[in-house]
Amino acid sequence: SFDLSLWWRALIAVGVVLVGAALAAKDRGVLIVGFGLIAFGFGEWLNRPKLGQDVGGGMYKTWYGRVPCISGLALDAIGLVLIAYGAWKVLVT
C-alpha cells in the first residue's frame, strides 16, 4: 500500500523509472530530472528519521519527523538543481 507520509520513497521510485526510460530513449534532459528526483528523495529520507515516544500504558507512538541534516540538505539542493536544469533542457530542446 502507498503511504502518503512516505512520499520521498515514491519520489525515488519515480526517479528510477525516469532514469530507465531516459536511458532507453537517449533523452539527457529526462535522465537529469530522474537523477534529481532520486537525489531529492534520498535527501528527504535522510532528513526524516523515524521518531518515537513512549505514550504510557505500554503504547509507543512513531512518526517521521523532519530533522534536517547536512547530508540530507546537500542532497536536496543537488536534487533541486538537477531537476531544474533537466526540466530546462527538456523544455528548451
Secondary structure, 3 states (H helix, E strand, C coil): CCCHHHHHHHHHHHHHHHHHHHHHHCCHHHHHHHHHHHHHHHHHHHHCCEEEEEEECCEEEEEECCCCCHHHHHHHHHHHHHHHHHHHHHHHC
